[in-house]
Amino acid sequence: MLSAVSSRVGSRVNFLYPSRGYRNVLRRINGEIIDKGTGPNGPFLTVQETTGQIRSLSTKKIVNNLR
């Protein structure tokens, strides 16, 4: 897997992200990047998960693997 922040559109990602975007509980995000951009709160990724759900995620909050 590539680093989520430096990945290209269409590449597969696998990383941890806070549940609900702000909690100390992490959930695994596994899917494909379908869009990247910069919004008013900084850079973001739009990821289509393997379950088919599409999520927009702030790259500031991405937690790399804990190993």
HUVEN-V93878 format. One record per pair of residues at least 4 apart in sequence whose ideal C-beta (glycine too) atoms are under 8 Angstrom apart, sorted by the first residue. I is the first residue (numbers start at 1). J is the second residue. D is the distance in Angstrom with one decimal. If there is no record, write none. Layout:
i=I j=J d=D
i=I j=J d=D
This chain:
i=1 j=12 d=6.5
i=1 j=13 d=6.4
i=1 j=14 d=4.7
i=1 j=15 d=8.0
i=2 j=6 d=6.8
i=2 j=7 d=4.5
i=2 j=11 d=5.6
i=2 j=12 d=7.8
i=2 j=13 d=6.9
i=3 j=7 d=6.4
i=3 j=64 d=7.7
i=4 j=13 d=4.6
i=4 j=15 d=4.9
i=4 j=33 d=7.8
i=4 j=45 d=6.4
i=4 j=59 d=7.0
i=4 j=62 d=5.3
i=5 j=43 d=7.5
i=5 j=59 d=5.1
i=5 j=62 d=6.8
i=7 j=11 d=4.4
i=7 j=13 d=5.9
i=7 j=33 d=5.6
i=7 j=45 d=8.0
i=8 j=33 d=7.1
i=9 j=33 d=5.3
i=9 j=34 d=6.6
i=9 j=35 d=6.5
i=9 j=36 d=6.1
i=10 j=32 d=6.6
i=10 j=33 d=6.6
i=10 j=34 d=7.8
i=11 j=32 d=7.1
i=11 j=33 d=5.7
i=12 j=31 d=7.2
i=12 j=32 d=5.5
i=13 j=29 d=6.9
i=13 j=30 d=7.4
i=13 j=31 d=6.5
i=13 j=32 d=7.3
i=13 j=33 d=6.0
i=13 j=45 d=7.6
i=13 j=47 d=6.3
i=14 j=28 d=7.1
i=14 j=29 d=7.3
i=14 j=30 d=4.9
i=15 j=28 d=7.6
i=15 j=29 d=5.6
i=15 j=62 d=5.3
i=15 j=63 d=6.8
i=15 j=64 d=6.6
i=15 j=65 d=7.1
i=16 j=26 d=4.3
i=16 j=27 d=7.0
i=16 j=28 d=6.0
i=16 j=29 d=7.2
i=16 j=62 d=7.5
i=16 j=63 d=4.2
i=16 j=64 d=7.5
i=16 j=65 d=7.0
i=16 j=66 d=7.2
i=17 j=21 d=7.7
i=17 j=26 d=6.7
i=17 j=27 d=6.1
i=17 j=29 d=5.0
i=17 j=57 d=5.7
i=17 j=61 d=6.2
i=17 j=62 d=6.0
i=17 j=63 d=6.8
i=18 j=22 d=5.9
i=18 j=23 d=5.2
i=18 j=24 d=7.2
i=18 j=25 d=7.0
i=18 j=26 d=6.1
i=18 j=27 d=7.7
i=18 j=61 d=5.7
i=18 j=63 d=7.5
i=19 j=23 d=4.6
i=19 j=25 d=4.4
i=19 j=26 d=6.8
i=19 j=27 d=5.1
i=21 j=57 d=8.0
i=21 j=58 d=7.3
i=21 j=61 d=6.6
i=26 j=63 d=6.0
i=29 j=47 d=6.0
i=29 j=49 d=6.7
i=29 j=55 d=7.2
i=29 j=57 d=6.8
i=30 j=49 d=6.3
i=30 j=50 d=5.4
i=31 j=47 d=4.6
i=31 j=48 d=5.2
i=31 j=49 d=4.0
i=31 j=50 d=5.5
i=32 j=47 d=6.8
i=32 j=48 d=5.3
i=33 j=45 d=5.7
i=33 j=46 d=7.2
i=33 j=47 d=5.8
i=34 j=46 d=5.2
i=34 j=47 d=6.9
i=34 j=48 d=5.2
i=34 j=54 d=7.0
i=35 j=45 d=7.4
i=35 j=46 d=3.8
i=36 j=43 d=7.4
i=36 j=44 d=7.4
i=36 j=45 d=5.7
i=36 j=46 d=7.4
i=37 j=43 d=7.2
i=37 j=44 d=5.9
i=37 j=46 d=7.9
i=38 j=42 d=6.8
i=38 j=43 d=5.1
i=38 j=44 d=7.3
i=39 j=43 d=7.8
i=39 j=44 d=5.5
i=41 j=58 d=6.5
i=42 j=58 d=6.3
i=42 j=59 d=7.1
i=42 j=60 d=5.5
i=43 j=58 d=7.5
i=43 j=59 d=4.6
i=43 j=60 d=7.4
i=44 j=56 d=5.5
i=44 j=57 d=6.3
i=44 j=58 d=5.5
i=44 j=59 d=6.3
i=45 j=56 d=7.3
i=45 j=57 d=5.2
i=45 j=59 d=6.0
i=46 j=54 d=6.5
i=46 j=55 d=7.2
i=46 j=56 d=4.9
i=46 j=57 d=7.7
i=47 j=54 d=7.3
i=47 j=55 d=5.5
i=47 j=56 d=8.0
i=47 j=57 d=6.2
i=48 j=52 d=7.1
i=48 j=53 d=7.3
i=48 j=54 d=5.0
i=49 j=53 d=4.8
i=49 j=54 d=7.6
i=49 j=55 d=6.7
i=57 j=61 d=7.1
i=57 j=62 d=6.9
i=58 j=62 d=7.7
